């Protein structure tokens, strides 16, 4: 979701991205997006390519939302709600809607089956999948 700086007004693209990010700071839109992976993940480990693609798209979308930069206070002095708090609000919503648990579950390799090895998520380093899993040793070390 990078902004094309060669366009006439890249700040408008950033503004649009932040508007989408702000929408996902509410639980309802996050719940709707997460519901898209319920059926595919219920078929695990016998997921079809389409099921795997759905899960990959949802996780990539969540990653892209988190990558949208917030603006600093100097740029938003006229606004009533400070957009630089969007990142914190989005993270709170992702935790409350159990999206972080989903990311951990999908990314945590097990001895029986490693979903990551079967369907790698392009653009996300393997070490980024595992979020503070107890007893997990980092494979990159």
N, C-alpha and C positions, 0 to 999 in steps of 0.2 A: 503494500500500500504506500510506497514512497511517492512523494509529491514531485511532479515534473517541474523543475525549476526553470525550464526553458519556456514555459507558458507565460502569457502576458501578466497573469495575476496569481502567483503561487500561494499567496496568503489566503485567497478564496478557497483553494483546495484544502489548506490546513483547517480553515474555518469549517468547511463541510465535514471533514474527518472528525473534528472535535464535536460537532453537532451529533454525529452518529454515536460517538463514544458516550456523550451525555445521555442519549436515549437508553443505552445499555447499562446505565448506572441504576436503573430501576429493575426490580426482580422479574417482572412479567416478560419483557423481551428476552432476558437471559434464559428463563424457563422454557420459552418457546423454542429457542435455538437448541438448548440442551435436549429437548424432547425429540429432536431429529435423530439423535444417536441411540435412543432407547431400544428401538427394534434391531438395528444392526448389532449393537453390543450384546443383545440377548442371544444372538446366534453364535457368539464367540465360543470356540475357535473355528467354527465352520462358516465364517463370514464370506460372502461373495465379494467380487471385486467392487461392485457397486456399493455394498455395505461399507467396505474399507474406505472407499472414496468419500462417502458421506462423513464418516468419522474424521478422516483427514481434513476435509473442508471445514468442518466445525472447529476443530482444534486450530487450524490455520487462521480462521476468522477470529477466534479468541486471542491468538497471538498477535494478530494485526491490530486489534482493538487496543491491546496493551502497549503496542509500539507507537500509537498516536501520541505525539508530543503535546504536553500541556504548555500553556503560555505563561509567562511570568507576570507578576503583579503590575509591573510598569505598563504593560500592554493592555491591561484590562481595568484601569482605574475607574472607568465609567460604568462597569458592569456591577450588578448587585450580587451575583453569585460568582465567586472566584473560580475560573476554569482550571487553575493549576491544582485544584483539589479533585479534579476528575479522576486522576489515576487512583487516588486513595478510595474514592467512592466506588469506582469500578472494581477494585480489588475486594472491597467489602462485600459488594453484591456477588461477585464470583465465589467468594467463600460461603456466603449465606445460602446461595443456590447450589452448593456442592459441586461447582464446576472445577474447583481445584482438586477435589477428591477424584473426579473423573480423569483429570490430567495425570494425577499420580497413579491411578489404577491402570490407565492405558500405557503409561510409560514405565511402570515398575516391572522389570523382567522377572519371570518365575522360572524355576527349573523345568516345569512341565511345558510351558509354552511362552515364548516371547513375542508378543504382538508387534513390537517395534521391529524385530528382525524380519517379519513377514510383510509388514506394510510400513516402510520408513516414511516419516513425515518430512517432506522436502523442505529444506531451509531451516529446520530446527535441529540444532546439535543434540546428539543422543544424551549428553550429560544434562541438558536442559529439561528432559522429560521427568526426571526423578526429583521430586521436591521433598527434601528432608525426610526421606524414608528411613525409619529406624533400622539400624543394623545393615544398611546398604553400603557397600563399598563402591566407590566411584570407579567405573571401568576404565576411565582415562588415566588413572593413577598407576 
